[in-house]
Amino acid sequence: MRTFRPARRTVSKRLRSPLYALSRARCAAVAAAALAFGLAGVPAPVPAQAIVPSTLVQAVPGAGSVVLAGTLKGPNLGARDYVVRVEGGRTMKVQLDTKAPDTWFAVFDPYGGRIHANEGDRRPAWSGQLPEPGEYRVRVYLGGEASRQARAASYTLKIGVDPGA
């Protein structure tokens, strides 16, 4: 009686070679990197950036502070910008009053560079001399955890500009 044996598949030596497997792995890694960095003709995905609403503030030098009140609610309305046009050499004062522990402010120069953020030092007020004229931004925002949990925070912001020398 004959026993039935399935036909043996033969694999070429090239496919069994460890160098061939290594080169396949390298090709896969290069292809993955090309897709990730947009080098294969397919652009890499761009993360969505939130649009931060802004308000122009008329701060008259030497006339006292402008008092602004608002409410933030994360994640969509977790930040608000206040734009102040200032001449160079003036001193700007910012004070944030809020009962919410995760509400912060930051001051940005006309080019978008951050001058100050109170998230690290937790002081509710800042004062600094502005080196050049332009539109400075004061951003009030919720911290990451409060924004993700959609918490609300009411605040009062005072912005003042001292007359220059």
TABEL-V721620 format. One record per run of one state. SS is the DSSP state (helix for helix, strand for strand, loop for the rest). FROM is the first residue (numbers start at 1). LEN is the number of residues. Records with the same first field share a line. If there is no record, write none. Layout:
SS=FROM-LEN + FROM-LEN
This chain:
loop=1-12 + 17-1 + 37-16 + 58-8 + 74-3 + 78-1 + 87-4 + 99-4 + 109-5 + 118-7 + 130-4 + 143-1 + 149-3 + 163-3
helix=13-4 + 18-19 + 144-5
strand=53-5 + 66-8 + 77-1 + 79-8 + 91-8 + 103-6 + 114-4 + 125-5 + 134-9 + 152-11
